[in-house]
Amino acid sequence: MSIEGGCRCGAVRYTLSIDRLPPTYACHCLDCQTWSGSAFSQQALVPEEAVHMTGPVVFYDRTTGDRTSHQRMCGICHTRLYNTNTRRPGIAVIRAGTLDDSHRLDVVAHIWTKRKQPWLIVPDGVPVWPESAPLDEFVKVMMG
C-alpha cells in the first residue's frame, strides 16, 4: 500500500513508509483551533523516519515553555504538512487532511476536550483527555 499526501497546490508531496493508514486524533486546544481555522485539528503520529518529502519545504519553529515544535510546510502555498516536537523525539505529527486518502481515516482519541466546541459530540468509547494525554497512554492508543 502506498500512503501519500501533499500540500494544497501540489508543489510538495510526501510518502509514508508504513503498512496502513495511521489512526488519527483530534486536538481541541486553542492553538490547534487557531492554526487550523476550525474547531479542532486532526493528526496522525508516525515514525519520523517514515516520512519522505519532495518539493519546496520550509520550516518554522515555535517554542512554548520547555517545548519546541518544528513545523514543515509548503514554501509556496504554506500548507502545514507535519511537525516534530522536542517532547516526542522521532515522532512526526502528520496533518491528516494532507493525506490523499484522508476520507478513510479513523479518529481514535480526542485531547484538550476542555476546549472542545460545545456542539461537537465525541462518540462513546473513544478515549478523551481534558488536556494533553500522558505520553505513554497516548502513544499506546495512537501507535498500538
Secondary structure as GFF3:
##gff-version 3
##sequence-region A 1 144
A	DSSP	beta_strand	3	6	.	.	.	ID=ss1
A	DSSP	beta_strand	13	16	.	.	.	ID=ss2
A	DSSP	beta_strand	24	27	.	.	.	ID=ss3
A	DSSP	alpha_helix	30	36	.	.	.	ID=ss4
A	DSSP	beta_strand	41	47	.	.	.	ID=ss5
A	DSSP	three_ten_helix	48	50	.	.	.	ID=ss6
A	DSSP	beta_strand	51	54	.	.	.	ID=ss7
A	DSSP	beta_strand	57	64	.	.	.	ID=ss8
A	DSSP	beta_strand	67	74	.	.	.	ID=ss9
A	DSSP	beta_strand	80	85	.	.	.	ID=ss10
A	DSSP	beta_strand	88	95	.	.	.	ID=ss11
A	DSSP	three_ten_helix	96	98	.	.	.	ID=ss12
A	DSSP	three_ten_helix	102	104	.	.	.	ID=ss13
A	DSSP	beta_strand	107	111	.	.	.	ID=ss14
A	DSSP	three_ten_helix	113	115	.	.	.	ID=ss15
A	DSSP	alpha_helix	135	143	.	.	.	ID=ss16
###
